[in-house]
Amino acid sequence: MASVPEATDQHRALLRYDNGAVALHWLTVLLVLTQLYLGFTFDNMERGPARSELFTWHKTVGATILVLSLIRLGWRLMHKPPPFPESLPRWERIAAVWNHRAFYLLLILLPLTGLATISAGHSGVTKLAGGIPLPLIPGLPESAGDGLGDAHIVLVFVTIALVVLHVGAALKHQFVDHARASGRMPPFQTPDGEPVAVLD
């Protein structure tokens, strides 16, 4: 008969996402926080070289988030997510599923609406950091630019709201419910609960 600590470790491993999903999750978190900082910073700057430089990085990080989100989606389709803790109420499970789906959708739509905004009335390519060319979306009239820009901003604030909701739920599970749900996506930890060596 297994001891209590061994059973606990096995249960923790079953509830935890695999290392690939965890790495993609936290890399996305870092990029999204960086993107929010860049977006709000350059938007409040006067036109000039410094603003243009930040805008270039904003486009670069946005393109990276789009690619990473597609990779995450592919990973999710190929790797079944772990089950929820039995103690988690059904309504919270449903909310968590739809929250994740909304994040996937937003992290794809946000870069696309940003690209569409700068594509309106233009053709060819836009330059990312390092001079990397990114093709613009052809055929978008200049008159669509304002509407696309507004949609992009609305999606930004929807994303912020979901982030707050997501973090609030994680804190609730950790400090109020004392549930295992808060340990489903811990950074720097192996599936058996051992710390990951960042440097070999």
C-alpha positions in Angstrom: 0.0 0.0 0.0 1.4 3.4 -1.0 2.3 5.9 1.7 0.4 9.1 1.9 3.3 11.3 0.6 3.7 9.0 -2.4 0.0 9.1 -3.2 0.0 12.9 -2.8 3.0 13.2 -5.3 1.2 11.0 -7.8 -2.0 13.0 -7.5 -0.1 16.2 -8.0 1.6 14.9 -11.1 -1.7 13.8 -12.6 -3.2 17.3 -12.1 -0.2 19.2 -13.5 0.2 20.2 -17.1 3.2 18.8 -19.0 6.5 20.7 -19.2 5.9 21.8 -22.7 2.5 23.4 -21.9 4.0 25.0 -18.8 6.9 26.5 -20.7 4.6 27.9 -23.4 2.2 29.3 -20.8 4.8 31.3 -18.9 6.6 32.5 -22.0 3.2 33.8 -23.2 2.6 35.5 -19.9 6.0 37.2 -20.1 5.3 38.3 -23.7 1.8 39.6 -23.0 3.0 41.7 -20.0 5.8 43.1 -22.2 3.3 43.8 -24.9 0.9 45.7 -22.6 3.8 47.8 -21.4 5.0 48.6 -24.9 1.5 49.3 -26.2 0.5 51.7 -23.4 3.9 53.4 -23.4 4.4 54.2 -27.1 0.7 55.2 -27.4 1.3 58.0 -25.0 4.6 59.2 -26.6 5.0 62.1 -29.0 5.9 61.1 -32.6 9.5 60.7 -33.1 12.3 58.1 -33.3 11.8 56.8 -29.8 8.1 56.2 -30.4 8.8 54.5 -33.7 11.3 52.2 -32.1 8.9 51.1 -29.4 6.2 50.6 -32.0 8.5 48.4 -34.0 9.0 46.3 -30.9 5.3 46.3 -30.2 4.8 44.8 -33.7 7.6 42.3 -33.2 6.3 41.1 -29.8 2.7 40.9 -31.3 3.9 38.8 -34.2 5.8 36.5 -31.7 2.6 36.1 -29.6 0.6 35.2 -32.7 3.1 32.4 -33.7 3.4 31.2 -30.1 -0.4 31.1 -29.7 -0.7 29.0 -32.8 2.0 26.7 -31.4 0.2 26.5 -28.0 -3.1 25.7 -29.8 -1.4 22.9 -31.7 0.2 21.6 -28.5 -3.1 21.7 -26.7 -4.8 19.7 -29.5 -2.1 17.1 -29.4 -1.8 16.8 -25.6 -4.8 16.2 -23.5 -4.9 18.6 -20.5 -4.9 17.2 -17.0 -8.1 16.7 -15.1 -9.4 19.3 -12.7 -9.2 18.5 -9.0 -12.2 16.7 -7.7 -12.8 19.4 -5.2 -13.3 22.1 -7.9 -17.0 22.9 -8.3 -18.6 22.3 -11.7 -19.3 25.9 -12.4 -15.6 26.8 -11.8 -14.5 24.0 -14.2 -16.8 25.4 -16.9 -15.6 28.9 -16.3 -11.9 27.8 -16.5 -12.5 26.0 -19.8 -14.2 29.0 -21.4 -11.6 31.4 -19.9 -8.8 29.4 -21.6 -10.7 29.3 -24.9 -11.2 33.1 -24.7 -7.5 33.5 -24.1 -6.6 31.5 -27.2 -9.0 33.5 -29.3 -7.9 36.8 -28.0 -4.2 36.1 -28.3 -4.8 35.3 -32.0 -7.2 38.1 -32.7 -5.2 40.8 -31.0 -2.1 40.5 -33.3 -4.3 40.1 -36.3 -6.4 43.2 -35.6 -3.1 45.1 -34.9 -1.8 44.0 -38.3 -5.0 44.8 -40.0 -5.0 48.3 -38.4 -1.6 49.2 -39.9 -2.5 47.5 -43.2 -5.5 49.7 -43.8 -4.8 51.8 -46.8 -1.3 50.4 -47.2 0.4 47.5 -49.1 3.7 45.7 -49.1 5.4 45.0 -45.8 6.0 46.5 -42.4 9.3 46.1 -40.6 9.8 44.2 -37.4 12.9 44.5 -35.1 16.1 43.6 -37.0 14.5 44.7 -40.2 12.4 41.5 -40.5 9.7 42.1 -43.1 6.1 41.2 -42.2 3.6 41.2 -45.1 0.6 43.5 -44.6 -2.9 42.3 -45.2 -3.8 43.4 -48.7 -7.0 45.1 -49.8 -8.0 46.9 -46.6 -9.3 50.4 -47.3 -7.9 53.3 -45.3 -11.4 54.1 -44.0 -11.3 50.8 -42.1 -8.3 51.8 -40.1 -10.1 53.6 -37.3 -12.6 50.8 -36.7 -9.9 48.2 -36.7 -7.9 50.3 -34.3 -10.9 50.6 -32.0 -11.5 46.9 -32.1 -7.8 46.3 -31.2 -8.1 48.5 -28.2 -11.3 46.9 -27.0 -9.7 43.5 -27.3 -6.7 44.8 -25.2 -9.1 45.7 -22.3 -11.0 42.5 -22.6 -7.7 40.6 -22.3 -6.7 42.7 -19.2 -10.1 41.8 -17.7 -9.6 38.1 -18.3 -6.0 38.3 -16.9 -7.4 39.9 -13.7 -10.1 37.2 -13.5 -7.6 34.4 -14.2 -5.1 35.7 -11.5 -8.0 36.2 -9.1 -9.2 32.7 -9.5 -5.7 31.3 -9.0 -5.3 33.3 -5.8 -8.7 32.1 -4.6 -7.7 28.5 -5.2 -4.4 29.0 -3.4 -5.3 31.0 -0.4 -9.1 30.5 0.1 -9.8 27.0 -1.2 -6.3 25.6 -0.6 -7.0 23.5 -3.8 -4.7 21.7 -6.1 -5.9 23.8 -9.0 -3.3 26.5 -8.2 -0.5 24.0 -8.9 -1.6 22.9 -12.3 0.7 25.4 -14.1 3.7 26.0 -11.7 6.9 27.2 -13.3 10.3 25.5 -12.6 8.8 22.2 -11.5 8.9 18.7 -12.9 5.7 16.5 -13.1 6.8 14.6 -10.0 7.1 17.8 -8.0 10.9 18.2 -8.1 12.3 21.7 -8.9 13.6 22.2 -12.4 17.3 23.1 -12.8 17.4 26.4 -14.7 21.1 26.0 -15.3 22.8 22.7 -15.8 
